[in-house]
Amino acid sequence: MLSGSEAYLPALAFYNYIKGATSMNVPGAKDIYEDLKKYFIKKSSKKDDSASK
């Protein structure tokens, strides 16, 4: 079994493949993309100034 970091990169590659397939209107790709996108939400790297005060 793969650990989190070892599984993440192939999963991200598959997600990007499906994302591209969606943009090319491949049948069924949009449904898969909609299911997967909740796992690949970009998080802001901005630091909150109020936390350091």
MONORWO-V718393 format. One record per backbone hydrogen bond with DSSP energy under -0.5 kcal/mol. NH is the residue of the N-H (numbers start at 1). CO is the residue of the C=O. If there is no record, write none. Layout:
BEGIN
NH;CO + NH;CO
END
This chain:
BEGIN
7;3 + 8;4 + 9;5 + 10;6 + 11;7 + 12;8 + 13;9 + 14;10 + 15;11 + 16;12 + 17;13 + 18;14 + 19;15 + 20;16 + 21;17 + 22;18 + 23;19 + 24;20 + 25;22 + 26;21 + 29;26 + 30;26 + 32;28 + 33;29 + 34;30 + 35;31 + 36;32 + 37;33 + 39;36 + 40;37 + 49;47 + 51;48 + 52;48 + 52;49 + 53;50
END
